Amino acid sequence: MNKLASFAYGLWGPRAEARAARDPEIQKRLYRAHLPLRAGAFLAASWLVALLAGLWSALFVLLVLLALHASPILLVALPLLAGALLGAWTLTLGQVWLANRAREVAKDVDDNLPAGLSYMLALANAGMPPAAIWGSLANAKAFGALAFEAERIRRDLSLFSLDVLTALRHAQERTPSKRFHEFLQGAISSFQSGVELETYLKTKGEQYQHEAQDAQLRAIDTMGVMAEAFLVVVVAAPLFLMILLTVMAVNQGAGVLPLGFALALVFMPLAQITVGALMQGANPRGSA
């Protein structure tokens, strides 16, 4: 991605930067997706990919039309239309991908937040100052996206010499996680009101632990319902239908065999994939 962005930036860097300057939200979306790219570089890469996709689409349609001996009007109009449509679709798909990545990052932060707060509480109880706590959390890569968020806070504190309140406010603007945003807001309020950091971390840690336990219980209940549905829809119902079709084939001939093949080769695999995807989504950590 960085190599592609560098090449594209060399082609359209000034134009991409001018476009990014008119829409600061693009850079914020990149921050939320944890992508270390300038908005101009991302836009230039998106334009290059869209151009290549449009050219490929136009060339493919042109070759098909030539093989079909289409009229000259169609040879010009349809490739241009196909290229424009696929290029626009590619640009839209890039924004959708960026939004999905930000949601994945937010979920990763939320999943690691309870354990991360317990880790921060242990450091605070040991007398470590806030800047050192964020630095230690940033080095704990086991916390995934939460450690990346902490790394940005440490960078603001050490490299840019910002005070803790300003660094936390910047982190609020960058994070895609609403829960982490809420935690940072509470931390800012605690610093301003003089509440001890240990007290705040302990309160929020207990809150998030209870919420995580409730989410796990809801997920277990949901997966139990899905398991029962799996037994009925994917196991019992196809088995009954296969027996029924076998009896019908004996009495009526081979006319019903295509239904049996469709049931075995299409319906059952699709049903298993669908139930598996639903159970994957029901898992609060996103992994079965």
C-alpha positions in Angstrom: 0.0 0.0 0.0 2.8 2.4 0.9 4.6 1.7 -2.4 1.5 2.2 -4.4 0.7 5.4 -2.5 4.2 6.7 -3.1 4.0 6.0 -6.9 0.6 7.6 -7.1 1.7 10.5 -5.1 4.4 11.2 -7.5 1.8 11.4 -10.3 -0.9 13.5 -8.6 0.6 14.7 -5.3 -0.3 18.4 -5.5 -3.8 17.8 -6.8 -4.4 15.2 -4.1 -3.1 17.5 -1.4 -5.3 20.3 -2.6 -8.3 17.9 -2.5 -7.4 16.7 1.0 -7.0 20.3 2.3 -10.7 20.9 1.3 -11.9 17.9 3.2 -10.0 17.4 6.6 -12.4 14.5 7.4 -10.3 12.3 5.1 -7.3 12.5 7.3 -9.4 11.8 10.4 -10.8 8.7 8.7 -7.3 7.5 8.1 -6.4 8.1 11.7 -9.4 6.1 12.9 -8.4 3.3 10.6 -4.9 3.2 12.0 -3.4 3.8 8.5 -0.1 5.7 8.6 -0.8 7.7 5.4 -1.3 11.3 4.6 -4.7 12.1 3.1 -3.1 13.2 -0.1 -1.2 10.0 -0.5 -4.4 7.9 0.1 -6.4 10.0 -2.4 -3.7 9.6 -5.0 -3.5 5.9 -4.5 -7.3 5.6 -4.7 -7.3 7.6 -8.0 -4.7 5.3 -9.5 -6.5 2.2 -8.5 -9.7 3.5 -9.9 -8.0 4.5 -13.2 -6.5 1.1 -13.6 -9.8 -0.6 -12.8 -11.6 1.6 -15.3 -9.0 1.0 -18.1 -9.2 -2.8 -17.5 -13.0 -2.7 -17.6 -13.0 -0.6 -20.8 -10.5 -2.9 -22.5 -12.4 -6.0 -21.5 -15.7 -4.6 -22.8 -14.0 -3.5 -26.0 -12.6 -6.9 -26.7 -16.0 -8.5 -26.1 -17.6 -6.1 -28.5 -15.0 -6.6 -31.2 -15.5 -10.4 -30.9 -19.3 -9.8 -31.4 -18.7 -7.4 -34.3 -20.6 -4.6 -32.6 -21.4 -1.3 -34.3 -18.8 1.6 -34.0 -21.1 3.5 -31.7 -21.2 0.7 -29.2 -17.5 0.2 -29.6 -17.0 3.7 -28.3 -19.9 4.2 -25.9 -20.0 1.0 -23.9 -16.2 0.8 -23.0 -16.3 4.4 -21.9 -19.4 3.7 -19.8 -18.0 0.5 -18.3 -14.7 2.2 -17.5 -16.5 5.2 -15.8 -18.8 3.0 -13.8 -16.1 0.6 -12.6 -13.8 3.5 -11.8 -16.5 5.3 -9.7 -17.4 2.0 -8.0 -13.7 1.4 -7.1 -13.5 4.9 -5.5 -16.7 4.2 -3.5 -15.3 0.8 -2.5 -12.2 2.4 -1.2 -14.2 4.6 1.2 -16.3 1.6 2.3 -13.1 -0.4 3.0 -11.7 2.5 5.0 -14.9 2.7 7.1 -14.9 -1.1 7.6 -11.3 -1.0 8.8 -12.1 1.8 11.2 -15.0 -0.4 12.7 -12.6 -3.3 13.0 -10.1 -1.1 14.8 -12.8 0.2 17.1 -13.9 -3.4 18.0 -10.3 -4.3 18.7 -9.9 -1.4 21.0 -13.2 -2.2 22.8 -12.2 -5.8 23.2 -8.8 -4.9 24.8 -10.0 -2.0 26.9 -11.0 -4.0 30.1 -7.7 -5.8 30.3 -5.9 -2.6 29.3 -7.5 -0.7 32.2 -6.5 -3.4 34.6 -2.9 -3.1 33.4 -3.0 0.7 33.7 -4.5 0.4 37.2 -1.6 -1.9 38.3 0.9 0.6 37.1 -0.9 3.6 38.7 -1.0 1.7 42.0 2.8 1.3 41.7 3.1 5.1 41.6 3.9 5.4 37.9 3.1 8.9 36.4 0.4 9.1 33.6 3.0 9.7 30.8 4.9 6.5 31.8 1.7 4.6 32.1 0.7 5.4 28.5 4.2 4.6 27.4 4.2 1.2 29.1 0.7 0.4 27.6 2.1 1.3 24.1 4.9 -1.2 24.6 2.4 -4.0 25.5 1.6 -5.1 22.0 -0.6 -7.8 23.3 -3.3 -5.2 23.7 -3.5 -4.7 19.9 -5.2 -1.6 18.6 -5.4 -0.2 22.2 -1.6 -0.3 22.3 -1.5 1.7 19.0 -3.8 4.3 20.5 -1.5 4.5 23.6 1.5 4.9 21.3 0.0 7.9 19.7 -0.6 9.5 23.1 3.0 8.7 24.1 4.2 10.3 20.9 2.2 13.5 21.6 3.6 13.6 25.2 7.3 12.9 24.4 7.9 14.0 20.8 5.6 17.0 20.6 5.9 17.9 24.4 2.1 18.3 24.8 0.6 18.2 28.2 -1.5 15.3 29.3 -4.9 17.0 28.8 -4.1 18.1 25.3 -2.7 14.7 24.3 -5.9 13.0 25.5 -8.0 15.5 23.6 -6.1 14.7 20.4 -6.6 11.0 21.1 -10.3 11.6 21.5 -10.5 13.1 18.0 -8.5 10.3 16.4 -10.0 7.2 18.0 -12.7 5.2 16.2 -13.9 3.6 19.5 -16.8 5.4 21.2 -16.0 3.5 24.4 -12.4 4.6 24.4 -13.6 8.2 23.5 -15.8 8.1 26.6 -13.0 6.8 28.8 -10.7 9.6 27.6 -13.4 12.2 28.3 -13.7 10.8 31.8 -9.9 10.8 32.3 -9.8 14.5 31.2 -12.6 15.4 33.6 -10.8 13.5 36.4 -7.5 15.4 35.8 -9.4 18.7 35.8 -11.4 18.0 38.9 -8.5 16.5 40.9 -9.8 13.0 41.1 -7.0 10.4 41.6 -6.2 8.4 38.5 -6.3 5.1 40.4 -9.8 5.7 41.5 -11.0 6.5 38.0 -9.2 3.5 36.5 -10.6 1.2 39.1 -14.2 2.4 38.5 -14.1 2.3 34.8 -12.2 -1.1 34.8 -15.0 -2.7 36.9 -17.6 -1.1 34.7 -16.0 -2.5 31.5 -15.4 -5.9 33.1 -19.1 -6.2 33.9 -20.1 -5.1 30.4 -17.7 -7.7 28.9 -19.2 -10.4 31.1 -22.7 -9.4 30.0 -21.7 -9.4 26.4 -20.2 -12.9 26.8 -23.4 -14.2 28.4 -25.5 -12.7 25.6 -23.2 -14.2 23.0 -23.5 -17.7 24.6 -27.3 -17.5 24.6 -27.3 -16.4 21.0 -24.9 -19.1 19.9 -27.1 -21.7 21.8 -30.1 -20.6 19.8 -28.1 -20.7 16.6 -26.9 -24.2 17.4 -30.4 -25.4 17.8 -31.3 -23.7 14.5 -28.3 -25.5 12.9 -29.5 -28.9 14.0 -33.0 -28.2 12.6 -32.3 -26.4 9.4 -28.9 -27.8 8.4 -29.0 -31.4 9.8 -32.6 -32.6 10.4 -34.5 -30.9 7.6 -32.1 -31.8 4.7 -31.9 -35.4 6.0 -35.7 -35.6 6.0 -35.9 -34.1 2.5 -33.2 -36.5 1.2 -35.2 -39.5 2.4 -38.4 -38.0 0.9 -36.7 -37.4 -2.4 -35.3 -41.0 -2.4 -38.7 -42.4 -1.9 -40.2 -40.2 -4.6 -37.4 -41.2 -7.0 -38.2 -44.9 -6.5 -41.9 -44.3 -7.2 -41.7 -41.5 -9.9 -38.4 -42.2 -11.6 -35.3 -40.0 -11.9 -37.2 -36.7 -12.4 -36.7 -35.6 -8.8 -32.9 -36.4 -8.7 -31.9 -32.8 -9.7 -33.7 -31.6 -6.6 -31.6 -33.9 -4.5 -28.4 -32.8 -6.2 -29.4 -29.1 -5.6 -30.2 -29.9 -2.0 -26.8 -31.7 -1.4 -24.6 -29.4 -3.5 -26.1 -26.0 -3.1 -28.5 -25.7 -0.2 -26.6 -27.6 2.5 -23.2 -25.9 1.9 -24.9 -22.4 1.8 -26.8 -23.1 5.0 -23.7 -24.2 6.8 -21.7 -21.2 5.6 -24.6 -18.9 6.6 -24.9 -20.3 10.1 -21.1 -20.2 10.5 -21.0 -16.6 9.6 -23.9 -15.7 12.0 -22.1 -17.5 14.8 -18.9 -15.7 13.9 -20.7 -12.4 14.2 -22.3 -13.4 17.5 -18.9 -14.0 19.1 -18.0 -10.7 20.9 -14.3 -11.1 20.0 -15.1 -11.9 16.4 -13.5 -15.4 16.4 -15.1 -18.7 16.9 
